[in-house]
Structures are given as C-alpha cells and as structure tokens.
Amino acid sequence: MITNQYLNDFYNNYDEDSRLALKHGSVEFLTTMHYIKKYINPGDRVLEIGAATGRYSHALARLGYDVDAVELVDRNIEIFRQNTLPDEKITITQGNAMDLSAFSDNQYNITLLLGPLYHLYSKEDKQQALREAIRVTKQGGVIFAAYVISDGCLLDEGFKRGNISVAGYIEKGLLDPDTFAAKSQPKDLFELVRKENIDDLMSVFPVSRLHYAATDGCALLMRESVDAMDDASFELYLKYHLATCEREDLLGITSHAIDIFRK
Ligand SMILES: C[S@@+](CC[C@H](N)C(=O)[O-])C[C@H]1O[C@@H](n2cnc3c(N)ncnc32)[C@H](O)[C@@H]1O
C-alpha cells in the first residue's frame, strides 16, 4: 500500500498530533473548521482523505457527524484508532487518495482532502486525487482541498528561520532562480505550489469555487508574536485573520491555502 517510503519515514517519526497545539499552529485548524461549519448540515456524511491521526475526523465525529476516514501511513492509523472515543460514528480505512475504489460514487456531503496534495508531485497525480474526491462527493456536496504554498514557506522556513537554504534550493534546481517557483520530487517530501498552479489544476473540473483562503496567513511567519498573545489578543488576531484571509492582495503570503468548491 505504501508508495512513498520518504512519506512513510517522515510521518512515522513526526508528532502529527502536536503540530497544531501552539497558538500559531491552531490558526490553520480553526480557519478550516470555520469554513467546514459554514457548509456542514445535521445528518451530513463526511469523508476525510489523508486523515493522519484524525484531528478533523474526530472533531466532526464529536459534533455528531458520520465520518469515514482514509489514511496511507500505518502509524497514523494506529494513533487515529487510539484517539477514537466509543460513541463516535467513525471508520478508518487504509488507502490512497489516488484510488478510492473502495468508496462508491456520490456518497458524501463534505469531503476533506487536507494533506495528500502536499505529497503528490505531478499535475496528473494531483488531478487524480481531486477527481477521486469529487467522484465520491454527492452532487451539491462541498470539497475542501488544502495545499502548501511556496511563498509563505520560503519566507518562513527559508529567509526567516533558515531551515531551508534558499541559495541551496536554487543550486539543486528546487527553486527557479528568476521566479522562485518551486519544484519537488518524493524525496523532497513537500510539494509547494502557488495559486496559479491550483487554478490550472482545477480548470478541468466542472465544479464551482466557493472560497479560496490563506488558511494560516502570516501566523507561521510571525509565530513568536502569535504564541506570545494572551487569549483576548489571539481572539482578536483570529477575527482579523478570518476577516482578511480571502483578500486577493493577501492570498500568496501563507504557508497553507484551502480551496473550497461545490460539485
Ligand atoms: C499533513 S497531514 C494532514 C492530516 C490532516 N488531514 C490535517 O489536516 O490535519 C497529511 C496526511 O496525508 C497522508 N497522505 C499523504 N499522501 C496520501 C495519499 N496519497 N493518500 C492518503 N493519505 C495520504 C499522510 O500520511 C498524512 O497523514
């Protein structure tokens, strides 16, 4: 089942559950949940593809929704099961976002594809995962697709924190020296894109976009300041973020983006 050993090694050694525990990390989760709550209705069925340890799946199951989850990596599935409470209406299946043949057409009101597109490196593979997410969604259902955005990551992980060597990436051919557009392969783990790439991917699907939002905006870039906020300041920051995260002039400087569209 595992097709990418780099991915397996990464998630087997990564504390996915703690990723969003700090204030700066919670902005992505709170923003995505804000939009899910806008479209989910009582009795809806949810599919989460690439559910990892199940933060979204469990949060939605605890709100009373019927949730099916698909995940590739064994260790994440094991933790997902440990995190499941007895009264949750939830299932987890090992599977690949590019082949959801275990799931029939037109089943889900809400489909979450929050993660697999970070780890698919060609346009064809990304479109295959999107096609599968659309296929299993009911007509009129809403799909949430998340991406890692190159400019936010370059500014934060590269120029600010030095975890990525920008010069080194250019030398290795992972960044275009003129446009700074990113290119990745499985060994690089994360596929970094820009909105223009997402628009191009989506151009072949007969769906209507409801929202395109900068999921965490500048929260990672200014993580020290966000983490130092008291609860009242953080609440105000979040209010500001939600009020501005779809503004066209702010969309590119974000570590993650969410594309929300109706089938
Ligand atoms: C960054 S995590 C996101 C988890 C969760 N959806 C969230 O947003 O918190 C990405 C998850 O997608 C899984 N994944 C990556 N590629 C996948 C694929 N092709 N099919 C299914 N799951 C995949 C990874 O194993 C990982 O657990």
PDBQT file of the ligand as one rigid body, heavy atoms in Angstrom, charges set to zero:
ROOT
HETATM    1  C1  LIG A 301      -0.075  16.974   6.823  1.00  0.00    +0.000 C 
HETATM    2  S1  LIG A 301      -1.036  15.569   7.169  1.00  0.00    +0.000 S 
HETATM    3  C2  LIG A 301      -2.637  16.274   7.316  1.00  0.00    +0.000 C 
HETATM    4  C3  LIG A 301      -3.543  15.493   8.187  1.00  0.00    +0.000 C 
HETATM    5  C4  LIG A 301      -4.942  16.071   8.409  1.00  0.00    +0.000 C 
HETATM    6  N1  LIG A 301      -5.779  15.921   7.238  1.00  0.00    +0.000 N 
HETATM    7  C5  LIG A 301      -4.856  17.516   8.832  1.00  0.00    +0.000 C 
HETATM    8  O1  LIG A 301      -5.060  18.398   8.007  1.00  0.00    +0.000 OA
HETATM    9  O2  LIG A 301      -4.542  17.753   9.995  1.00  0.00    +0.000 OA
HETATM   10  C6  LIG A 301      -1.124  14.727   5.625  1.00  0.00    +0.000 C 
HETATM   11  C7  LIG A 301      -1.639  13.293   5.759  1.00  0.00    +0.000 C 
HETATM   12  O3  LIG A 301      -1.966  12.807   4.463  1.00  0.00    +0.000 OA
HETATM   13  C8  LIG A 301      -1.475  11.470   4.362  1.00  0.00    +0.000 C 
HETATM   14  N2  LIG A 301      -1.271  11.189   2.938  1.00  0.00    +0.000 N 
HETATM   15  C9  LIG A 301      -0.303  11.666   2.137  1.00  0.00    +0.000 A 
HETATM   16  N3  LIG A 301      -0.448  11.221   0.883  1.00  0.00    +0.000 NA
HETATM   17  C10 LIG A 301      -1.551  10.427   0.893  1.00  0.00    +0.000 A 
HETATM   18  C11 LIG A 301      -2.233   9.675  -0.102  1.00  0.00    +0.000 A 
HETATM   19  N4  LIG A 301      -1.794   9.619  -1.357  1.00  0.00    +0.000 N 
HETATM   20  N5  LIG A 301      -3.339   9.003   0.256  1.00  0.00    +0.000 NA
HETATM   21  C12 LIG A 301      -3.795   9.035   1.538  1.00  0.00    +0.000 A 
HETATM   22  N6  LIG A 301      -3.193   9.724   2.536  1.00  0.00    +0.000 NA
HETATM   23  C13 LIG A 301      -2.084  10.408   2.210  1.00  0.00    +0.000 A 
HETATM   24  C14 LIG A 301      -0.198  11.476   5.160  1.00  0.00    +0.000 C 
HETATM   25  O4  LIG A 301       0.183  10.173   5.549  1.00  0.00    +0.000 OA
HETATM   26  C15 LIG A 301      -0.597  12.346   6.345  1.00  0.00    +0.000 C 
HETATM   27  O5  LIG A 301      -1.145  11.598   7.369  1.00  0.00    +0.000 OA
ENDROOT
TORSDOF 0
